[in-house]
Amino acid sequence: MGAGSAVTIAPEWKGNWMHAYVYIDLNNDGKFDASSPNSPEVVAFTYYKGQAKGENGLTTQGNNNPGMTIPAFALPTTYGTYRLRLKIDWDNLDPAGSTAAGNEILKNRGSITDILLNVADPTAVNAPTLAPSAAAPAYDLTGRRVSTAAPHGIVITGGKKQMR
């Protein structure tokens, strides 16, 4: 995926009414900073205490079953491999899931999925070029390579038919 690209994740959730959260470990320290909804490592969510978050920042969101349409978010602008976490949970920002009595992530049938995300430079691959050669090989019309092109007739050189 290209650095800085906008991405949308669309989980196929077939469970109870829940919310979706996406985290990226931007500094690769092995933990997600989710100290607030504005934390840069909390990249998107469908609902948390009356808000949603995506590439355009925090917005107001009603809790009338916002569904699993996670707002688009921007990938890191620095190339590298990152851990991305998708969490399905009920109104809880903790990357490990809710442990509150009566709202435990496992009892709610929530889930946590970690994915390795490779952020690459989409322009890093150059177009292939042919190494310079003294002379392009020549072929006759049957496809056989000939050491010297016939002085007359049709020959194929450089992928093009030529009449001599």
N, C-alpha and C positions, 0 to 999 in steps of 0.2 A: 504494500500500500504506500502511496506517495506521502511524503512529509507534509503536514498541514492540510491534507485533504479532509473534506467533510465526509463523515461516515454515519450510516444509520444501521442500527441493529434491530432486527425484527424477530424476537423469540416467538415460537409457537407455543403459547401457554394454554393449557387445557384444564387448568385448575380453578380454584376459588378466586374471587376478586382480590388481586394483589397489585403491587407496584414493582417497577423495574428500576434498577440502579446500575450504572456503569462507572468503573474506577480504572485508572491507569497509574501504575507505579512509575511516575515520571523520573524519579531520581534513582530507581533500581535499588532501593534500600531494603526490599523485602516486605514492606508494609505500605498500606494505603493511608494517606493523611486525609481523614474525613472529619476533622475537628469542626468544620462548619460546611454548610451547603456551598459556600464560596470557595472552598479549597480547590486548587487547580487539579488535584488528583481525583476529585469527584467530577467526572466530565459530563454526566447526563443522568437524569432520573425523571420518571413519569409523575411522581408525587412525593412530597415530603413537607408536612406541616403547612399545607396551603400553597406550595410552590412546585414548579417544574424547572428543570435546567437542561440546556442544550448549548449549541454553539453561540446562541445569542444571549447567554447568561440566564439569570433567574427570571421567571415569569410567574404570574399568579395562576394557580390551578385549583379548580374545585375538586373535591373528593367524590364526585358522583361517577365512580368507576372510570378512571381515566384510561384504562386498558393497557395494553402492552406496546403501544406505539411510542417508542423511545425517541425523544427529540434528537436530531442530528447533532453530532459533536465533531470538533476538529481533532485530528491526530496530532501527536507531538511534531514540532518543527525540526527537531534534531533526529538524525538518522540513528537507528539502532533497534535492539530487541527489547520489548517491554512486556510486563505482565498486565493483562487486561482482565478484569473481573466483571462478570455479569451476575447480578444477584436479584432474585425474585423474593420479595419480603413485604411485610405490611408496615408502611409508614415508619421506616427505621433507616437511619443513615449509616449505622455501623457496618463496615465492610464484612464483618464476621457474622452478621445477622442478629436479629433480635433474640435476647434471652429474657425479656420481661415476662413475668408470670402471666400466663394466659395469652401471650403473643409470641411464643417461641417459634423461630423460623421452621424448625422441623415439624412441630405440631400443626403449623399453618400450611404444611406441604410446600414450603418455599424451597429455593435451591440456590446454590452457588456454583458457578462454572468459571474456572480460570483458563485463559487462553494466552499463548505466546503470540505477541503482535510484532511483526517485522516491519518497521517503517523504513522505507528505502527512497532513494532519489529516483523519481520516475524517468529522469533524463540521463541516468548513469550508463545506460547501454548505448553505445554508439552504433550507427549503421555499419554493417559489414562492408569492407572494401576488399577488392581483389589486389593481391600482391602484383606489383608491376612485373611484366614478363617481356622478354625480347620480342617474341612473336606469338600470337594466339595460335593454338593448334588448329589444323585444318582437317575436315572430314569429308568423305565422299557421300553421295546420296544414300548409300546403304548403311551409313553410320560408322564406317570403319575409319579410324584415324590414319591419315596419310602423312608421311614424313615431309613431302613437298607437295604443294598444291599443283594440280595439273595446270599447264599453261593456258588451257582453254576448257570450256564446259562449265558445269555448276559445281561449286564447292561451298562447304559451310565453314565459315571462319567467324569466331567471336559470337556464335549463336545466330548468325545471319547468313542467308543464302546469297551467294554472289555469282554472277555470270561473268565469265572471262572470255 
